[in-house]
Amino acid sequence: MQHLWSRWSKEYISELQQRVKWKSRTKDLVKPGALVVVKEDNAPPLRWKMGRIVAVHQSKDDVARVATIKIEGGVIKRSFTKICVLPMEVDTSECNSAENQTEYV
């Protein structure tokens, strides 16, 4: 079992993590609302926290490198190198139809 988690943390999570040079614009890669896993070097993968990006911060040279993430128990700031965006798409049509139903009820 340990071998499985070791491979998962090294291969799959590394594959999800965006590796781009700071020269390219990363604002399209990490967006507010995205679901992420926060990597922690001193914790096993099962202890890594999941959260949702609240804000992306631009530096003086107009390149985003840090995100504010809402996790269980609070809000943290992490570098893009320490987060992995999960490959999920939010279907806004379902959210909108649910909102419309509650409005008219």
C-alpha distances in whole Angstrom, upper triangle without the diagonal:
4,5,5,7,9,10,11,12,14,15,16,17,19,21,21,23,27,28,32,35,37,40,38,39,35,37,36,32,32,34,34,32,29,26,24,21,22,20,20,20,19,16,13,12,12,15,17,20,22,25,28,31,34,36,36,38,40,41,45,45,44,40,37,34,33,32,33,30,30,27,27,29,31,32,31,32,29,30,29,27,24,24,23,25,23,24,26,30,32,34,38,40,38,38,42,42,41,43,46,46,45,48,51,50
4,5,5,6,9,10,11,12,14,15,16,17,19,20,22,25,26,30,33,34,38,37,37,34,35,35,31,30,33,33,32,29,26,23,20,20,18,17,16,16,14,10,11,11,14,16,19,21,25,28,30,33,35,34,36,38,39,43,42,42,38,35,32,31,31,31,29,29,26,26,28,30,30,29,30,27,28,27,24,22,22,21,24,22,24,27,30,32,35,38,40,39,39,42,44,42,44,47,47,46,49,52,51
4,6,5,6,8,10,11,12,13,15,16,18,19,21,24,25,29,31,33,36,35,36,33,35,34,30,30,33,34,32,29,26,23,20,21,18,19,17,18,16,12,12,13,16,17,21,22,26,29,30,34,35,35,37,38,39,43,42,41,37,35,32,32,31,32,30,30,28,28,30,32,32,30,31,28,28,27,24,22,22,21,24,22,24,26,30,32,35,38,41,39,39,43,44,43,45,48,48,48,50,53,52
4,5,5,6,9,10,10,11,13,15,16,17,19,22,24,27,30,32,35,34,34,31,33,32,28,28,30,31,30,26,23,21,18,19,17,18,18,18,16,12,11,12,15,16,19,20,23,26,28,32,33,33,35,37,38,41,41,40,36,33,31,30,29,30,28,28,26,26,29,30,30,29,29,27,27,25,23,21,21,19,21,19,21,23,27,29,32,35,37,35,36,39,40,39,41,44,44,44,47,49,49
4,5,5,6,8,10,10,11,13,15,15,17,20,22,25,28,30,33,32,32,29,30,30,26,25,28,29,27,24,21,18,15,16,14,14,14,15,12,8,7,8,12,12,15,17,20,23,25,29,30,30,32,34,35,39,38,37,33,31,28,27,26,27,24,25,22,23,25,27,27,25,26,23,23,22,20,18,18,16,19,17,19,22,25,27,30,33,36,34,34,38,39,38,39,43,43,42,45,48,47
4,5,5,6,8,10,10,12,14,15,16,20,20,24,27,29,32,31,31,28,30,30,26,26,28,29,29,25,22,19,16,16,14,14,13,14,12,9,8,11,13,13,17,19,22,25,26,30,31,30,32,34,34,38,37,36,33,30,27,27,26,28,25,26,24,25,27,28,28,26,26,23,23,22,19,17,18,16,19,19,21,23,27,29,32,35,38,37,37,40,42,40,42,45,45,45,48,50,50
4,6,5,6,7,9,10,12,14,15,18,19,23,25,28,30,29,30,27,29,28,25,25,28,29,28,25,22,19,16,17,15,16,15,17,15,12,11,13,16,15,18,19,23,25,26,30,31,30,32,33,34,38,37,36,32,30,27,27,27,28,26,27,25,26,29,30,29,27,27,24,23,22,19,18,18,16,18,18,19,22,25,28,31,34,37,36,36,39,41,40,41,44,45,45,47,50,50
4,6,5,5,7,9,10,11,13,16,18,21,24,27,29,28,28,25,27,26,22,22,24,26,25,21,18,16,13,15,13,14,15,16,14,11,8,11,13,13,16,16,19,21,23,27,28,27,29,31,32,36,35,34,30,28,25,25,24,25,23,24,22,23,26,27,26,25,25,22,21,20,17,16,15,13,15,14,15,18,22,25,27,30,33,32,32,36,37,36,38,41,41,41,44,46,46
4,6,6,5,7,10,10,11,15,16,20,22,24,27,26,26,23,25,25,21,20,23,24,23,20,17,14,11,12,9,11,11,13,11,9,6,9,11,10,13,14,17,20,21,25,26,25,27,29,29,33,32,31,28,25,22,22,21,23,21,22,20,21,24,24,24,22,22,18,18,17,14,13,13,11,14,14,16,19,22,25,28,31,33,32,32,36,37,36,38,41,41,41,44,46,46
4,6,6,6,8,11,11,14,14,18,21,23,26,25,26,23,25,25,21,21,24,26,25,22,20,16,14,14,11,13,12,14,13,11,10,13,15,13,16,17,20,22,23,27,27,26,27,29,29,33,32,31,27,25,22,22,23,24,23,25,23,24,27,27,26,24,23,20,19,17,14,13,14,12,15,15,17,20,24,27,30,33,35,35,35,38,40,39,40,43,44,44,46,49,49
4,6,5,6,9,10,13,14,17,20,23,25,24,25,22,24,24,20,20,23,25,25,21,19,17,15,16,13,16,15,18,17,14,12,15,17,16,18,18,21,23,23,27,27,26,28,29,30,33,32,31,27,25,23,23,23,25,24,26,24,26,29,29,28,25,25,21,20,18,15,15,15,12,15,14,15,19,22,25,28,31,34,33,33,37,38,38,39,42,43,43,45,48,48
4,5,5,6,9,12,14,17,20,23,25,24,24,21,23,21,18,18,21,23,22,18,16,14,12,14,13,15,16,18,17,14,11,14,16,14,16,16,18,20,21,24,25,24,26,28,29,33,31,30,26,24,22,22,22,23,21,23,22,24,27,27,26,24,23,20,19,17,15,14,13,10,12,11,12,15,19,22,24,27,30,29,30,33,34,34,36,38,39,39,42,44,44
4,5,5,6,10,12,15,19,20,23,22,22,18,20,20,16,16,18,20,19,16,14,11,9,10,9,12,13,16,14,12,9,12,14,11,13,13,15,17,18,21,22,21,23,25,26,30,29,27,24,21,19,19,18,20,18,20,19,21,23,23,22,20,19,16,16,13,12,11,9,7,9,9,11,14,18,21,24,26,29,29,29,32,34,33,34,37,38,38,40,43,43
4,5,5,8,9,13,16,18,21,19,20,17,19,19,15,16,19,21,21,17,16,13,11,12,10,13,13,16,16,14,12,15,16,14,16,16,18,19,19,23,23,21,23,24,25,28,27,26,22,20,18,18,18,21,19,22,21,23,26,25,24,21,20,16,15,12,10,10,10,8,11,12,13,17,20,23,26,28,31,31,31,34,36,36,37,40,41,41,43,46,46
4,6,8,9,12,16,18,20,19,19,17,19,18,14,15,18,21,21,17,16,14,13,14,13,16,17,20,19,17,15,17,19,16,18,17,19,19,19,23,23,21,24,25,26,29,27,26,22,20,19,20,19,22,21,23,22,25,28,27,25,23,22,19,17,14,12,13,12,9,10,11,11,15,18,21,24,27,29,29,30,32,34,34,36,38,39,40,42,44,45
4,6,9,12,16,18,20,18,18,15,16,15,11,12,15,17,17,13,12,10,10,12,12,15,16,20,18,17,14,16,18,15,15,14,15,16,16,20,20,18,21,22,24,27,26,24,21,18,17,17,17,19,17,20,19,22,25,24,22,20,19,16,15,12,11,11,9,6,7,7,8,11,14,18,21,23,26,26,26,29,31,31,32,35,36,36,38,41,41
4,6,9,13,14,17,15,15,12,14,14,10,10,14,16,17,13,13,10,10,10,10,13,14,18,17,17,14,17,17,14,15,14,15,15,15,18,18,16,18,19,20,24,23,21,18,15,13,14,14,17,16,19,18,21,24,23,21,18,17,13,12,8,7,8,7,5,7,9,10,14,16,19,23,25,28,28,28,30,33,32,33,36,37,38,39,42,43
4,6,10,11,14,12,12,9,12,11,8,9,13,16,17,13,14,12,12,13,13,16,17,21,21,20,18,21,21,17,18,17,17,16,15,18,17,15,17,17,18,22,20,18,15,13,12,13,14,17,17,20,20,24,26,24,22,19,17,14,12,8,8,10,9,7,8,11,11,15,17,19,23,24,28,28,28,30,33,33,33,36,38,38,39,42,43
4,7,9,12,11,12,10,13,13,10,12,16,19,20,17,17,15,15,15,14,17,17,21,22,22,19,23,23,19,20,20,20,20,18,21,20,17,18,18,18,21,19,18,14,13,12,14,15,19,19,22,23,26,28,27,24,21,19,15,12,9,8,11,11,10,12,14,15,18,20,23,26,28,31,32,31,34,36,37,37,40,42,42,43,46,47
4,6,8,7,9,8,11,12,10,12,15,19,21,18,19,17,18,18,17,20,20,24,25,25,23,26,26,22,23,22,22,21,19,21,19,16,17,16,16,18,16,15,12,11,11,14,15,19,20,24,25,28,30,28,25,22,19,16,13,10,10,13,13,13,14,17,17,20,21,24,27,28,31,33,32,34,37,37,37,40,42,42,43,46,47
4,5,6,9,9,13,14,12,14,17,21,23,21,22,20,21,20,19,22,22,25,27,27,25,29,28,25,25,25,24,23,21,23,21,17,17,15,15,16,14,14,10,11,11,14,17,20,22,26,27,30,32,30,26,23,20,17,13,11,11,15,15,16,17,20,21,23,25,27,30,31,34,36,35,37,40,40,40,42,45,45,45,49,50
4,5,7,8,11,13,12,13,16,19,22,20,22,20,21,20,20,22,22,26,27,28,27,30,29,25,25,25,24,23,20,21,18,15,14,12,11,13,10,10,7,8,8,12,15,18,20,24,26,30,31,28,25,22,18,16,12,11,11,15,16,17,17,21,22,24,25,27,30,31,34,36,34,36,39,40,39,42,44,44,44,47,49
4,7,9,12,14,14,15,18,21,24,22,24,23,24,23,23,25,26,29,31,32,30,33,32,29,29,28,27,25,22,23,21,17,16,13,12,13,10,10,8,10,11,15,18,21,23,27,29,33,34,31,28,25,21,19,16,14,15,18,19,20,20,23,24,26,26,29,31,32,35,37,36,37,40,41,40,43,45,45,45,49,50
4,6,9,10,11,13,15,19,21,20,22,21,23,22,23,25,26,30,30,31,29,32,31,28,27,26,25,23,20,22,19,15,15,13,13,15,12,11,8,10,11,15,17,20,22,26,28,31,33,30,27,25,21,19,16,13,15,18,18,18,18,21,21,23,23,25,28,28,31,33,33,34,37,38,37,39,42,42,43,46,47
4,6,7,8,10,12,15,18,17,20,19,21,21,22,25,26,30,30,31,29,31,31,27,26,24,23,21,17,19,16,12,12,10,12,13,11,9,6,7,10,13,14,18,20,23,25,29,31,28,25,22,19,18,15,12,14,17,17,17,16,19,19,21,21,23,25,25,29,31,29,30,34,35,34,36,39,39,39,42,44
4,5,5,7,9,12,15,14,16,15,17,18,19,22,23,27,27,28,25,27,27,23,22,21,19,17,14,16,13,10,11,10,12,15,13,10,7,6,8,10,11,15,16,20,22,26,27,25,21,19,16,15,12,9,12,14,13,13,12,16,16,18,18,20,23,23,26,28,27,28,31,32,32,34,36,37,37,40,42
4,5,6,7,10,13,12,15,15,18,18,20,23,25,28,28,29,26,28,27,24,22,20,18,15,12,13,11,8,9,9,12,14,13,10,8,6,9,10,10,13,15,18,21,24,26,23,20,19,16,15,13,11,14,16,14,14,13,16,16,17,16,18,20,20,24,25,24,25,29,29,28,31,33,33,34,37,39
4,6,7,10,12,11,14,15,18,19,21,24,26,29,29,29,26,28,28,24,23,20,18,16,13,15,13,11,13,13,16,18,17,13,11,10,12,13,13,16,17,19,22,25,27,25,22,21,18,17,16,13,15,17,15,14,12,14,14,15,14,15,18,18,21,23,22,23,27,27,27,29,32,32,32,35,37
4,6,10,12,10,12,12,15,16,17,21,23,26,25,26,23,25,25,21,20,18,16,14,12,14,13,11,13,14,16,19,18,15,12,10,11,12,12,15,15,18,20,23,26,24,21,19,17,15,13,10,12,14,12,11,8,11,11,12,13,15,18,19,22,23,23,24,27,28,28,30,32,33,33,36,38
4,7,9,7,10,9,12,13,15,19,21,24,23,24,21,23,22,19,17,15,13,11,8,11,9,8,11,12,15,18,17,15,12,9,10,10,8,11,11,14,16,20,22,20,17,15,13,12,11,8,11,12,10,9,7,10,11,12,13,14,17,18,22,23,21,23,26,26,26,29,31,31,32,35,36
4,6,6,9,10,14,15,18,21,24,26,25,26,23,24,24,20,18,15,13,10,7,8,8,7,11,12,16,19,19,15,13,10,12,11,9,11,11,13,16,19,21,19,16,16,14,14,13,11,15,15,12,12,9,12,12,12,12,12,15,15,19,20,18,20,23,23,23,25,28,28,28,31,33
4,6,9,10,14,15,18,21,24,26,25,26,23,24,23,20,17,14,11,8,5,5,5,7,10,13,17,20,20,17,15,12,13,12,9,9,9,10,13,17,19,16,13,14,13,13,14,13,16,16,13,13,11,13,14,13,13,12,15,14,18,19,17,18,22,21,20,23,26,25,26,29,30
4,7,9,13,15,18,21,24,26,25,25,22,23,22,19,16,12,9,6,5,6,8,10,14,17,20,23,24,21,19,16,16,15,11,11,9,10,12,15,17,16,14,15,15,15,16,15,18,17,14,13,10,11,13,11,10,9,12,12,16,16,14,16,19,18,18,21,23,22,23,27,28
4,6,10,12,15,19,22,24,23,23,19,20,20,16,14,11,8,6,6,8,10,11,15,17,20,24,24,21,18,15,15,14,11,11,9,11,12,15,18,17,15,15,14,14,15,13,15,15,11,10,7,8,9,8,8,9,12,13,17,17,15,18,21,20,20,23,25,25,26,29,30
4,7,10,13,16,20,22,20,19,16,16,16,13,11,7,6,5,7,10,12,13,17,20,22,26,26,23,21,17,17,15,12,12,9,10,10,13,16,15,14,14,14,14,15,13,15,14,10,9,6,6,8,8,9,10,14,15,18,18,16,19,22,21,21,25,26,25,27,30,31
4,6,9,13,16,18,16,16,13,14,14,10,8,6,5,6,7,11,13,13,16,19,21,25,25,23,20,16,15,13,11,11,8,10,10,13,16,15,13,12,12,11,12,10,12,10,6,5,4,5,9,10,12,13,17,19,22,21,20,23,26,25,25,28,30,29,31,34,34
4,6,9,13,15,13,13,10,11,10,7,6,5,6,9,10,14,15,15,18,21,23,26,27,25,22,18,16,14,12,13,10,11,10,12,15,15,14,12,13,11,12,11,11,9,6,5,7,7,11,12,15,17,20,22,25,24,23,26,29,27,28,31,32,32,34,37,37
4,6,10,12,11,12,10,11,10,6,5,6,7,10,11,14,15,15,17,19,21,25,25,24,20,17,14,12,11,11,9,11,9,12,14,13,12,10,10,8,10,9,10,6,5,7,9,11,14,16,19,20,23,25,28,27,26,29,31,30,30,34,35,34,36,39,39
4,7,9,8,9,8,10,9,6,7,9,11,14,14,17,18,17,19,21,22,26,26,25,21,18,15,14,13,14,12,14,13,15,17,16,15,12,12,9,10,10,9,5,6,7,11,12,16,18,21,23,26,28,31,31,29,32,35,33,34,37,38,38,39,43,43
4,6,6,8,8,10,8,6,8,11,13,16,17,19,20,20,20,23,23,27,27,27,24,21,17,15,15,16,14,16,14,15,16,16,15,13,13,10,12,13,11,7,9,11,15,16,20,21,25,26,30,31,35,34,32,35,38,36,37,40,41,40,42,45,45
4,6,8,9,12,11,9,12,15,17,20,20,23,23,22,23,25,25,28,28,28,25,22,19,17,18,19,17,19,17,19,20,20,19,16,16,13,13,14,12,9,11,13,17,19,22,24,27,29,33,34,38,37,36,39,41,40,40,44,45,44,45,49,49
4,7,10,12,10,10,13,16,18,21,22,24,25,25,25,28,27,31,31,31,28,25,22,20,20,21,19,20,18,19,19,20,20,17,17,15,16,18,15,12,15,16,20,21,24,27,30,31,35,36,40,39,37,41,43,41,41,45,46,45,47,50,49
4,6,8,6,7,10,13,16,20,21,23,25,25,26,28,29,32,33,32,29,26,23,21,20,20,18,19,16,16,17,18,19,17,18,16,17,18,16,13,14,15,18,19,22,24,28,29,32,34,37,36,35,38,40,38,39,43,43,42,44,47,47
4,6,6,7,11,13,17,20,22,25,26,26,28,30,31,34,35,34,31,28,24,23,22,22,20,20,17,18,19,21,21,19,20,18,19,19,17,14,15,15,18,18,21,23,27,28,32,34,37,35,34,38,40,38,39,42,43,42,44,47,46
4,5,5,9,11,14,18,19,23,24,24,26,29,30,33,33,32,29,26,23,21,20,21,18,19,16,16,19,20,20,18,19,17,18,17,16,13,12,12,15,14,17,19,23,25,28,30,33,32,31,35,36,35,36,39,40,39,41,44,44
4,6,8,10,14,18,20,23,25,26,28,31,32,36,36,34,31,28,25,23,22,22,18,18,15,15,17,19,20,19,20,19,20,20,19,15,15,14,16,15,18,20,23,24,27,30,33,31,30,34,35,33,34,38,38,37,40,42,42
4,6,9,13,16,19,21,23,24,26,29,30,34,34,33,30,27,24,22,20,19,16,16,13,12,14,16,17,16,18,16,18,19,18,14,14,14,17,16,20,21,24,25,28,30,33,31,30,34,35,33,34,38,38,37,39,42,41
4,7,10,13,15,18,20,20,22,25,26,30,31,29,26,23,20,18,16,16,13,14,11,12,14,15,15,13,15,13,15,15,14,11,10,11,13,13,17,18,21,22,26,28,31,29,28,32,33,32,32,36,36,35,38,41,40
4,7,10,12,15,17,18,20,24,25,29,30,28,25,22,19,17,15,14,10,10,7,8,10,11,12,11,13,12,14,15,15,11,10,11,12,12,16,17,20,20,24,25,28,27,25,29,31,29,29,33,33,32,34,37,37
4,7,10,13,15,17,19,23,25,28,29,27,24,21,19,16,14,13,9,9,6,8,11,12,12,11,13,12,15,14,15,12,9,10,10,10,13,13,16,16,20,21,24,23,22,25,27,25,26,29,30,29,31,34,34
4,7,9,12,14,17,20,22,26,27,25,22,18,17,14,11,10,6,5,4,7,10,10,9,9,11,11,14,13,15,12,10,10,10,10,14,13,15,15,18,19,23,21,20,23,25,23,23,27,28,27,29,32,32
4,6,9,11,15,18,21,24,25,22,20,17,16,13,10,9,5,5,7,10,12,11,10,10,11,12,14,13,16,14,11,11,9,10,13,12,13,12,16,16,20,19,17,20,22,21,21,24,26,25,26,29,30
4,6,8,11,14,17,21,21,19,17,13,13,10,7,6,4,6,9,12,14,12,10,10,9,10,12,11,14,13,10,11,9,11,14,13,14,14,17,17,21,21,18,21,24,23,22,26,27,26,27,31,32
4,7,10,14,17,20,21,18,17,14,14,11,7,5,5,6,10,13,14,12,9,10,10,12,14,13,17,16,13,15,13,15,17,16,16,15,18,17,21,21,18,20,24,23,21,25,27,25,26,30,30
4,6,10,13,16,17,15,14,10,11,9,6,5,7,9,13,16,17,14,11,11,9,11,12,12,16,15,13,15,14,16,18,18,18,17,20,19,23,24,21,22,26,25,24,27,29,28,28,32,33
4,7,10,13,14,11,10,7,8,6,4,6,9,12,15,19,20,17,13,12,9,10,10,10,13,14,12,14,13,16,18,18,18,18,22,21,25,26,23,25,28,28,27,30,32,31,31,35,36
4,7,10,11,9,8,6,7,5,6,8,11,14,17,21,21,18,14,13,9,10,10,10,14,15,14,16,16,19,21,22,22,22,25,25,28,29,27,28,32,31,30,33,35,34,34,38,39
4,7,8,5,5,4,7,8,9,11,15,18,21,25,25,22,18,16,13,13,12,12,15,17,16,18,18,22,23,24,24,24,27,26,30,31,29,30,34,34,32,35,38,37,37,40,42
4,5,5,6,6,7,9,11,14,17,20,23,27,27,23,20,17,14,14,12,13,15,17,18,20,20,24,26,27,27,28,31,30,34,35,33,34,38,38,36,39,42,41,40,44,46
4,5,7,9,11,12,15,17,21,24,27,30,30,27,23,21,17,17,15,16,19,21,21,24,24,28,29,30,30,31,34,33,37,38,36,37,40,40,39,41,44,43,43,46,48
4,6,9,11,13,16,19,22,25,28,32,32,29,25,23,19,18,16,16,18,21,21,23,23,27,28,30,30,31,33,33,36,38,36,37,40,41,39,42,45,44,44,47,49
4,7,9,12,14,17,20,23,26,30,30,27,23,21,18,17,15,15,17,20,20,21,21,25,26,27,26,27,30,29,32,34,32,33,37,37,36,38,41,41,40,43,45
4,6,9,12,15,18,21,24,28,29,25,22,19,16,15,12,11,14,16,17,18,18,22,23,24,24,25,28,28,31,33,31,32,36,36,35,38,40,40,40,43,45
4,6,8,11,14,18,20,24,25,22,18,16,12,11,9,8,11,14,13,15,15,18,20,21,21,22,26,25,29,30,28,30,33,33,32,35,38,37,37,41,42
4,7,11,13,17,19,22,23,20,17,14,10,9,6,6,8,10,11,13,14,18,20,21,22,23,27,27,31,32,30,31,35,35,34,37,39,38,39,42,44
4,7,10,13,15,19,20,17,13,10,7,6,4,6,9,9,10,12,13,17,19,20,21,22,26,26,30,30,28,30,33,33,32,35,37,36,37,40,41
4,6,10,12,16,17,14,10,8,6,6,6,7,10,10,9,11,11,15,17,18,19,19,23,23,26,27,25,27,30,29,28,31,34,32,33,37,38
4,7,10,13,14,11,7,6,4,7,9,10,13,12,11,13,13,16,19,19,20,19,23,22,26,26,24,26,29,28,27,30,32,31,31,35,36
4,6,10,11,9,6,5,6,7,10,11,14,11,10,12,11,14,17,17,18,17,21,21,25,24,22,24,27,26,25,29,30,29,30,33,34
4,7,8,6,4,6,9,11,14,15,17,14,12,14,14,15,18,17,18,17,21,20,24,23,20,23,26,24,23,27,28,26,28,31,31
4,6,6,6,7,10,12,15,16,17,14,12,14,14,15,18,17,19,18,22,22,25,24,22,25,27,25,25,28,29,27,29,33,32
4,6,8,10,14,15,18,19,21,17,16,17,17,17,20,19,21,20,23,24,27,25,23,26,28,25,25,29,29,27,29,32,32
4,7,10,13,15,19,21,22,19,18,19,20,20,24,23,25,23,26,27,30,28,25,28,30,28,27,31,31,29,31,34,33
4,7,10,13,17,18,20,17,16,19,19,20,23,23,24,23,26,26,29,28,25,28,30,28,27,31,31,29,30,34,34
4,7,10,14,15,18,15,14,17,17,18,22,21,22,22,25,25,28,27,24,27,30,28,27,30,32,30,31,34,34
4,7,10,12,14,12,11,15,15,18,21,21,23,23,26,26,30,29,27,29,32,30,29,33,34,33,34,37,38
4,7,10,12,10,10,14,15,17,21,21,23,23,26,26,30,30,28,30,33,32,31,34,36,34,35,39,39
4,6,8,6,7,11,12,16,19,20,22,23,26,27,31,30,28,31,34,33,32,36,37,36,37,41,41
4,5,5,7,10,12,16,19,20,22,23,27,28,31,32,30,32,35,34,34,37,39,38,39,43,43
4,5,5,8,9,13,15,17,19,21,24,25,29,29,28,30,33,33,33,36,38,37,38,41,42
4,6,8,11,14,16,19,21,23,27,28,32,32,31,33,36,36,36,39,40,40,41,44,45
4,7,10,13,16,18,21,23,26,28,31,31,30,32,35,34,34,38,39,38,40,43,44
4,7,9,13,15,17,19,23,24,28,27,26,29,31,31,31,34,36,35,36,40,40
4,6,9,12,15,17,20,22,26,25,25,27,30,29,30,33,34,34,36,39,39
4,6,8,11,13,17,19,22,22,21,24,26,26,26,29,31,31,32,35,36
4,6,9,11,15,17,20,20,20,23,25,24,25,28,29,29,31,34,34
4,7,10,13,16,19,18,19,22,23,23,25,27,29,29,31,33,34
4,7,10,12,15,15,15,18,20,20,21,24,25,25,27,30,30
4,6,9,12,12,12,15,17,17,19,21,22,23,25,27,28
4,6,9,9,9,11,14,14,15,17,19,20,21,23,25
4,6,6,7,9,11,12,13,15,16,18,19,21,22
4,5,5,6,9,10,10,12,14,15,16,19,20
4,5,5,6,9,10,10,12,14,15,17,19
4,5,5,6,9,10,11,13,14,16,17
4,6,5,6,9,10,11,12,15,16
4,5,5,6,9,10,10,13,14
4,5,5,6,9,10,11,12
4,5,5,6,9,10,11
4,5,5,6,9,10
4,5,5,6,9
4,5,5,6
4,6,5
4,6
4
